[in-house]
Structure formats: structure tokens, C-alpha cells
Amino acid sequence: MTDNDATPLVQLPAPHKRSWRDWKEAQPEFQSPDPKFELRLSSPEDFPEIYALLNSVFDAKRSKAEYDWIYEQNPYGKASCDLTIEKSSGLIVATNARFPWPLSRGEQDLDSVQGGDSATLKRLQRQGLVALRIQFQQSHPWDSQKISLSLPNKASRASARKYNRPTPTLPTPFAKKVLDWRSFLSTKGVPDYLVKLAAPVANALTRLSNRKPTDLKIEPIRRFYQEHQTLSLNCSHSNGFWCPHGAEWMNWRYFSHPTKEYVAHGLYSQDELKAFSVVRLDHDSAMLMELISPDVQLSQILLAEVDRVAREAGAITIDTYASKSWSQWSALRQQHYFMRPSSIYLSTKCIDHPEVMLPENWQLLPGDSDVF
């Protein structure tokens, strides 16, 4: 299918049964233990004020377009936020966002959310608003059914422990491929004379052959269609918890972001799609987001193309992460990716399904998160 063809309607895998509006309508009236504050769920009309609060708290310059991309345009629905309102000023002083996210367990489709922006106005931090928010969340009749996943940073993990919330203890496996050893060693503070000796040797040892069977061709992907969705679901399926990537979702995820650059390639035998990849380019680094392939040989061919694209973009390294169960780890090792200490922790919660909290029950892939 060419990029000029009209996009056919492709059913979104694991569609959600409840929207932000359903959650808001089902929320019972909450009597705040602190009379200075009111708590409620958000409506899209609140988003501009939420964006301003987040930029203020984090001293960020994130644009409205960047916020709208995840809060408004997600194919699975608009964001839902727990809001704390200061009664005296009428201002939103704290927010905690949840983004609807695709999730299945084997063949069973599930409603899930990915945790995102959480912030409290600086002058009100450390005054019990997080504990207040937790009480508000627990008052919702569907709270125990909610499956949430997130990749919390160090501060968020510390906050969760403080309030006796479940916290992950095992980091998610993380791998790195060095494309330019001279630049990489220099950024690590290695003396110049050692860099001059070591870099050529390391580059020679990790150099790859770009040979591929003559009946295969690599072409850029500028839009995802049914063939990409079918291949992705077939290759990524797990009997545990996994995030199915549909064509519409991947088009939003990779081709509509206002600031991040993603490059996708497909591997074809004549006109039949055999495998595809997506890499994010970030100046001097890159992140492998998708590697959808049924066997190691096809994966290696695509990984060589990822190397070429990243190197031409000026990347020094390529990073990626995934659960231990990911089928592509052997292909990455053969392409000279090496495991490194990870600061990525998968946090998963659901009161009604405690098995959600066990990392071995999950297949987390690179494209499943890392969007914020």
C-alpha cells in the first residue's frame, strides 16, 4: 500500500469501554477532610489551566500542541485528571493525570491507563495534598478495577513509598548500542590518548555487515495500515499483560507528535511486509521504539538499517528497554547492544487483579511508554 492511498478504517485493538466522561459521572460527591480544598475529576475545559500549572511547577516550556497531543488527541480517549481546587482562589493547585492506554491479557481486552503528569503548586507542596488525592481516588466505585501502568522517576517512587503505595523494586532491562566510540568515550571523560587507541578497535569490533538477501528490500514507512497492525499484533502477542499497537494508535504515537522525530522502515519480500522498525532521533542519541519481526535474521537486517539512520542523524548511541520476555533480546545482542544499569522501573497497579504487580506477568516493549 502506498502513502498516497486513502487510509482504510482499521479497528483499534483493545477499545476502551469507559471514557473520561463515564468516570466523571460515576464519581460520588467527595467531602474533603481539608475544608480549604475541593477535589474533582477534570473535563477537557480544564486542560489549559492544567497545562499552565504543570509548566509553572516544572519550570517547563512545553507547548500547548505538545500537551494537546497526549491530553486531547490520544485515539483511546482524552485524559482524566484528579484535580485539587483551592477554594479561596478557585485555582487548580494540584493535578494527577491518567491517559487511556491499550492493554490486553492474552486475548482479553482490558481498560487501562498510563500514569502521567503529577504536580502540586510549589507554595502548597508537602502540605498533605497527595494524601488527600489518594483518599479522593479511593472514593471512586471503579478505583479497584483500574489497571494502571507507569514508569515513575526516583522522586515519584520515593513519594509512593512515603504513602505506603506499591512501588517497583526491579529495574526494567536496558540496552545500549554505541555507534561512535570516539565521541562516546570522550563524553565519559576518557583521556584523549586512550580514546585514540581504543575507539578504532571498538569501532572495528562492532562494525556490522549490511548484506541482506537480494529478494528483500527496505522502504520508509510514513503511515501505518492494516498490514502493520496485523504483523505487530501477531509478533507482540503475549499470554500475560501486553499493549497491542494498532495502526491508528501508531500513526498518532509516531507521526503526529509536534516535536519528537520518529523514523520507521519496513522490510518487504516483493510487496509483502515481513518486519518493521521505529526509532526516535534525539540529536546525539536515539531510542529503538519498535522492532516487529518474526525471526532473528529479519531483525538483524532492520537493526542494521536503524544503525544507518541513527548514525546519519548524528546519534552517538542507540538505547532501548523491554521486559526480559521480549523475543528480540538475542537479535540485539548479536548486533552488539550491551546491557547497562537501568533507571527505568515499571509500576503497575490494580486492586482487583494483584497479579498485575508481578513484572514476570508483563511484556513491556519500548513503544509502550516513554511518551512524556
Backbone torsions as a table, in degrees:
resi	resn	phi	psi	omega
1	MET	NA	133.1	-178.5
2	THR	-88.6	163.3	-179.1
3	ASP	-70.6	-14.0	-179.4
4	ASN	-87.7	-11.5	179.9
5	ASP	-68.5	149.0	175.3
6	ALA	-66.1	139.7	-179.0
7	THR	-73.2	118.0	178.1
8	PRO	-73.0	159.3	177.5
9	LEU	-73.2	118.2	179.9
10	VAL	-115.1	125.6	-177.0
11	GLN	-65.3	132.7	179.0
12	LEU	-72.8	124.1	179.2
13	PRO	-69.3	150.7	178.9
14	ALA	50.6	54.5	179.9
15	PRO	-64.9	147.6	-178.1
16	HIS	-83.6	144.8	179.6
17	LYS	-91.5	-22.1	-177.0
18	ARG	-123.0	136.7	179.0
19	SER	-103.8	176.9	176.7
20	TRP	-58.4	-34.7	-178.8
21	ARG	-67.5	-39.3	177.4
22	ASP	-62.0	-43.8	179.2
23	TRP	-62.6	-41.2	-178.2
24	LYS	-66.7	-42.7	-178.6
25	GLU	-68.7	-28.3	-179.0
26	ALA	-85.8	-7.4	-178.3
27	GLN	-72.9	118.6	177.5
28	PRO	-72.2	160.8	177.6
29	GLU	-60.4	133.0	-176.9
30	PHE	-112.6	121.2	177.0
31	GLN	-90.0	107.0	-177.0
32	SER	-66.5	130.2	175.6
33	PRO	-63.6	-21.8	177.5
34	ASP	-104.7	112.0	-174.9
35	PRO	-66.2	-10.0	-179.5
36	LYS	-79.3	-12.4	-172.1
37	PHE	-131.7	149.2	173.5
38	GLU	-118.5	141.7	178.7
39	LEU	-121.1	138.2	179.0
40	ARG	-157.0	167.5	174.2
41	LEU	-86.3	153.3	-175.0
42	SER	-79.9	162.3	164.8
43	SER	-121.8	159.6	178.6
44	PRO	-54.8	-26.5	178.5
45	GLU	-63.8	-19.6	179.7
46	ASP	-82.1	-14.2	-170.1
47	PHE	-57.7	-45.6	-180.0
48	PRO	-56.3	-40.7	178.8
49	GLU	-69.5	-35.6	176.7
50	ILE	-63.8	-43.8	178.8
51	TYR	-58.4	-44.3	-178.9
52	ALA	-63.8	-40.9	178.4
53	LEU	-62.1	-45.7	-178.7
54	LEU	-62.8	-44.1	179.0
55	ASN	-63.6	-34.5	179.1
56	SER	-69.2	-46.6	-176.5
57	VAL	-67.7	-41.3	-175.6
58	PHE	-96.2	6.9	-177.8
59	ASP	49.6	42.1	-175.3
60	ALA	-99.2	165.9	176.9
61	LYS	-124.8	31.9	179.8
62	ARG	-65.1	133.5	-175.2
63	SER	-80.6	164.1	175.6
64	LYS	-59.4	-38.0	-179.6
65	ALA	-62.4	-38.8	178.8
66	GLU	-66.4	-43.7	177.9
67	TYR	-65.2	-45.8	-178.2
68	ASP	-59.4	-34.4	-178.6
69	TRP	-55.8	-45.9	-177.1
70	ILE	-92.1	-32.8	-177.1
71	TYR	-81.8	-34.4	-171.9
72	GLU	-109.7	-35.5	-164.2
73	GLN	-102.5	-3.1	177.7
74	ASN	-54.1	125.3	-178.8
75	PRO	-59.5	-21.8	180.0
76	TYR	-86.2	-3.0	175.2
77	GLY	128.1	169.8	-178.3
78	LYS	-76.3	158.3	179.3
79	ALA	-67.4	154.5	172.0
80	SER	-124.0	130.8	-175.1
81	CYS	-124.4	138.8	169.0
82	ASP	-82.1	118.4	-175.3
83	LEU	-111.3	139.5	171.7
84	THR	-111.6	122.6	-177.5
85	ILE	-108.6	129.0	173.8
86	GLU	-80.7	116.6	-173.2
87	LYS	-63.2	-37.5	-175.7
88	SER	-65.6	-33.9	-178.0
89	SER	-106.5	-20.0	-175.5
90	GLY	76.4	9.1	-175.9
91	LEU	-89.4	148.5	168.6
92	ILE	-75.0	118.7	-176.1
93	VAL	-112.2	-8.1	175.8
94	ALA	-154.1	146.4	-179.7
95	THR	-145.0	149.9	174.8
96	ASN	-142.1	113.6	-170.8
97	ALA	-97.0	146.6	172.7
98	ARG	-131.2	132.0	-178.3
99	PHE	-112.5	125.6	178.8
100	PRO	-59.6	137.8	-170.5
101	TRP	-139.7	145.8	179.7
102	PRO	-70.0	136.2	178.5
103	LEU	-154.5	140.2	172.8
104	SER	-137.4	159.6	169.1
105	ARG	-124.6	103.3	-169.7
106	GLY	62.8	-120.0	178.7
107	GLU	-93.5	-5.6	-175.6
108	GLN	-85.0	122.3	177.1
109	ASP	-79.7	139.7	-177.5
110	LEU	-131.6	150.8	169.5
111	ASP	-84.4	130.6	177.2
112	SER	-144.6	165.1	177.5
113	VAL	-132.1	150.1	171.4
114	GLN	-105.8	126.4	179.4
115	GLY	-69.7	141.0	-177.9
116	GLY	-133.7	-128.7	-173.4
117	ASP	-60.2	127.7	174.5
118	SER	-135.1	123.7	-174.0
119	ALA	-155.3	150.6	175.6
120	THR	-129.4	137.0	178.0
121	LEU	-50.1	137.5	-170.2
122	LYS	-57.7	-39.4	-176.4
123	ARG	-71.3	-11.0	-178.9
124	LEU	-114.3	8.3	178.7
125	GLN	-70.3	150.4	-179.9
126	ARG	62.0	33.7	177.6
127	GLN	-123.4	24.1	172.9
128	GLY	87.1	10.3	-177.5
129	LEU	-72.8	-28.1	177.1
130	VAL	-66.4	-45.1	177.5
131	ALA	-61.0	-37.1	178.0
132	LEU	-64.3	-42.0	179.4
133	ARG	-64.4	-40.1	179.0
134	ILE	-61.4	-42.3	176.9
135	GLN	-61.6	-40.8	178.9
136	PHE	-63.0	-45.7	179.3
137	GLN	-59.5	-43.5	-177.0
138	GLN	-69.5	-15.4	179.5
139	SER	-79.3	-12.3	-177.9
140	HIS	-78.0	134.1	-177.6
141	PRO	-63.8	-19.3	179.8
142	TRP	-100.1	3.2	-173.9
143	ASP	-57.4	-40.0	-176.6
144	SER	-69.6	-18.9	-178.5
145	GLN	-89.6	-14.2	-171.6
146	LYS	-72.2	125.6	173.9
147	ILE	-99.6	120.2	-178.7
148	SER	-123.8	145.9	173.9
149	LEU	-133.5	148.9	178.2
150	SER	-160.9	166.9	175.0
151	LEU	-119.8	77.4	-172.4
152	PRO	-69.2	144.5	175.6
153	ASN	-79.9	-178.4	-175.2
154	LYS	-61.1	-42.0	-179.3
155	ALA	-65.3	-40.1	-179.8
156	SER	-67.6	-36.7	178.1
157	ARG	-67.2	-38.3	178.0
158	ALA	-64.9	-40.3	179.0
159	SER	-63.9	-40.3	179.5
160	ALA	-63.2	-41.9	178.5
161	ARG	-63.6	-38.0	-179.3
162	LYS	-59.5	-36.3	-177.6
163	TYR	-101.5	19.7	177.3
164	ASN	56.3	35.7	175.0
165	ARG	-91.2	151.4	179.1
166	PRO	-58.3	134.7	180.0
167	THR	-130.8	141.7	178.8
168	PRO	-72.4	147.0	-179.8
169	THR	-117.1	-17.4	-178.3
170	LEU	-111.2	126.2	178.0
171	PRO	-69.7	152.7	176.8
172	THR	-78.2	134.1	179.4
173	PRO	-51.9	137.4	-174.1
174	PHE	-134.4	137.6	-178.0
175	ALA	-131.8	153.6	-179.3
176	LYS	-134.2	142.8	172.0
177	LYS	-120.0	125.8	178.8
178	VAL	-92.7	124.2	179.1
179	LEU	-96.0	-33.3	-177.2
180	ASP	-129.4	94.1	-174.8
181	TRP	-67.8	-33.1	179.5
182	ARG	-61.0	-50.4	179.9
183	SER	-66.9	-40.0	-178.6
184	PHE	-62.1	-47.6	-179.4
185	LEU	-66.0	-35.8	179.0
186	SER	-64.6	-40.4	179.9
187	THR	-68.4	-18.0	178.8
188	LYS	-91.5	4.3	176.8
189	GLY	82.8	15.1	178.1
190	VAL	-70.8	132.9	-180.0
191	PRO	-55.1	147.0	-175.0
192	ASP	-57.1	-39.7	-176.2
193	TYR	-66.4	-31.9	176.5
194	LEU	-75.5	-36.2	176.8
195	VAL	-59.6	-43.3	-178.7
196	LYS	-64.1	-30.0	179.4
197	LEU	-82.9	-43.1	-171.1
198	ALA	-82.7	-38.0	-172.6
199	ALA	-59.4	-46.8	179.8
200	PRO	-61.0	-37.4	179.4
201	VAL	-66.2	-46.7	-179.8
202	ALA	-63.0	-41.0	178.9
203	ASN	-63.2	-39.2	-179.7
204	ALA	-67.5	-39.1	-177.8
205	LEU	-70.7	-28.4	-175.9
206	THR	-104.5	4.4	179.6
207	ARG	-69.7	138.6	-176.1
208	LEU	-108.3	152.5	170.9
209	SER	-83.7	135.2	-179.8
210	ASN	-96.3	12.5	-179.1
211	ARG	-67.5	138.2	175.7
212	LYS	-141.4	156.4	179.1
213	PRO	-54.9	142.7	-175.1
214	THR	-67.7	-18.4	-179.3
215	ASP	-86.0	2.0	179.7
216	LEU	-110.7	146.4	177.3
217	LYS	-136.9	150.4	177.9
218	ILE	-111.1	130.1	179.6
219	GLU	-134.0	147.5	177.0
220	PRO	-67.3	148.4	174.8
221	ILE	-110.1	125.0	178.8
222	ARG	-112.9	-6.1	175.5
223	ARG	-160.4	142.1	-179.7
224	PHE	-95.3	143.0	-178.6
225	TYR	-130.1	-170.5	-177.9
226	GLN	-56.2	-39.5	-177.7
227	GLU	-62.7	-36.5	178.5
228	HIS	-70.7	-41.0	179.1
229	GLN	-63.1	-45.7	-178.7
230	THR	-60.4	-46.1	-179.8
231	LEU	-64.9	-41.7	-179.8
232	SER	-61.8	-46.2	-179.1
233	LEU	-65.7	-38.9	-179.7
234	ASN	-67.1	-40.8	-175.7
235	CYS	-81.4	-25.5	-174.1
236	SER	-99.5	-8.7	-174.9
237	HIS	-55.3	139.4	178.3
238	SER	-137.5	151.1	175.4
239	ASN	-76.7	-16.6	176.1
240	GLY	-92.0	-151.1	177.7
241	PHE	-83.1	132.3	-179.8
242	TRP	-153.1	156.7	-177.8
243	CYS	-103.5	107.7	178.9
244	PRO	-74.9	131.0	-178.0
245	HIS	-101.8	109.9	178.1
246	GLY	-89.6	165.2	-178.0
247	ALA	-61.4	-47.1	-179.2
248	GLU	-62.5	-41.4	-179.9
249	TRP	-65.0	-43.6	179.6
250	MET	-67.2	-35.8	176.2
251	ASN	-62.8	-42.0	175.3
252	TRP	-65.9	-47.3	-173.4
253	ARG	-61.4	-43.1	-170.3
254	TYR	-109.8	-26.3	-172.3
255	PHE	-112.6	-0.2	-179.9
256	SER	-118.4	0.1	-179.0
257	HIS	-66.5	133.5	-173.6
258	PRO	-72.7	-17.0	-176.1
259	THR	-129.2	-29.7	-175.9
260	LYS	-86.3	144.6	-177.7
261	GLU	-107.5	121.7	177.1
262	TYR	-119.5	141.5	178.5
263	VAL	-125.9	128.0	-177.5
264	ALA	-118.8	144.3	176.2
265	HIS	-136.0	144.7	175.9
266	GLY	-113.3	147.5	176.3
267	LEU	-108.4	124.3	-171.7
268	TYR	-124.0	144.6	166.3
269	SER	-107.9	107.3	-166.3
270	GLN	56.6	-114.0	-179.8
271	ASP	-109.5	11.2	-178.6
272	GLU	-95.3	124.5	178.1
273	LEU	-69.1	126.7	179.8
274	LYS	-108.6	-30.8	-177.2
275	ALA	-166.2	160.8	173.5
276	PHE	-152.9	161.8	-178.2
277	SER	-139.1	157.7	172.4
278	VAL	-136.4	133.1	177.2
279	VAL	-128.3	140.0	175.2
280	ARG	-97.3	133.0	-178.4
281	LEU	-105.0	125.3	-177.6
282	ASP	-130.7	70.5	176.7
283	HIS	60.9	-100.0	-175.7
284	ASP	-98.5	11.8	176.5
285	SER	-142.3	167.9	178.6
286	ALA	-143.6	157.2	178.1
287	MET	-128.9	121.8	175.3
288	LEU	-74.9	117.3	-174.3
289	MET	-100.5	-40.4	-178.7
290	GLU	-134.6	134.3	169.1
291	LEU	-140.1	92.7	-174.2
292	ILE	-104.7	107.6	-174.3
293	SER	-157.3	141.2	-178.5
294	PRO	-84.0	-12.0	179.6
295	ASP	-151.3	165.0	-173.5
296	VAL	-64.8	-39.8	-176.9
297	GLN	-61.1	-46.1	179.0
298	LEU	-65.9	-37.0	177.8
299	SER	-60.8	-43.5	-178.7
300	GLN	-63.6	-38.0	178.2
301	ILE	-63.3	-43.8	179.5
302	LEU	-68.0	-38.2	179.7
303	LEU	-64.2	-33.7	175.2
304	ALA	-65.0	-37.3	176.6
305	GLU	-68.3	-39.3	175.7
306	VAL	-59.4	-43.0	176.7
307	ASP	-56.1	-47.9	-176.8
308	ARG	-61.3	-47.4	-178.4
309	VAL	-62.7	-45.0	-178.4
310	ALA	-66.7	-41.6	179.9
311	ARG	-63.9	-43.3	179.5
312	GLU	-64.8	-26.7	178.8
313	ALA	-83.3	-2.4	177.7
314	GLY	93.1	12.8	-179.3
315	ALA	-73.9	138.2	175.4
316	ILE	-88.2	-33.8	-177.9
317	THR	-139.0	161.4	169.9
318	ILE	-122.7	129.4	178.0
319	ASP	-111.6	158.7	170.5
320	THR	-162.4	161.5	177.5
321	TYR	-147.6	156.2	179.0
322	ALA	-173.4	168.2	174.9
323	SER	-65.8	160.3	178.5
324	LYS	-59.9	-27.2	-176.2
325	SER	-77.2	-5.3	-176.9
326	TRP	-60.1	130.7	-175.3
327	SER	-73.0	-11.6	-173.7
328	GLN	-92.5	-2.1	-176.3
329	TRP	-59.3	-39.1	-179.0
330	SER	-64.2	-38.7	178.1
331	ALA	-64.6	-40.1	179.3
332	LEU	-65.8	-40.7	178.6
333	ARG	-62.3	-39.7	179.0
334	GLN	-67.8	-21.0	178.4
335	GLN	-96.9	17.0	173.4
336	HIS	71.9	28.3	165.9
337	TYR	-78.4	142.7	177.4
338	PHE	-124.9	146.8	-179.8
339	MET	-73.4	142.6	179.3
340	ARG	-138.3	161.7	178.3
341	PRO	-55.3	137.6	-175.0
342	SER	-111.2	140.9	174.0
343	SER	-109.5	12.3	-178.4
344	ILE	-97.9	123.5	-179.9
345	TYR	-123.4	126.9	176.8
346	LEU	-85.5	119.7	177.0
347	SER	-108.5	122.1	-178.7
348	THR	-130.6	141.7	-175.4
349	LYS	-145.3	142.5	167.7
350	CYS	-170.6	119.4	-177.0
351	ILE	-64.4	-42.7	-176.9
352	ASP	-74.7	-19.1	-178.6
353	HIS	-129.8	76.9	-177.2
354	PRO	-62.4	-19.8	178.2
355	GLU	-64.5	-16.2	176.4
356	VAL	-59.4	-29.4	-172.8
357	MET	-78.8	-7.9	-178.7
358	LEU	-89.0	117.8	-177.8
359	PRO	-56.1	-32.1	-177.8
360	GLU	-68.4	-13.2	177.4
361	ASN	-89.2	2.9	-175.8
362	TRP	-117.1	146.1	164.5
363	GLN	-116.5	98.5	177.8
364	LEU	-94.7	126.2	179.7
365	LEU	-111.6	160.6	-174.7
366	PRO	-54.8	-39.5	-177.5
367	GLY	-77.8	-2.9	-176.6
368	ASP	-73.2	-18.0	-178.6
369	SER	-147.8	-147.1	178.1
370	ASP	60.5	43.4	-176.7
371	VAL	-110.2	-5.5	-169.0
372	PHE	-103.6	NA	NA
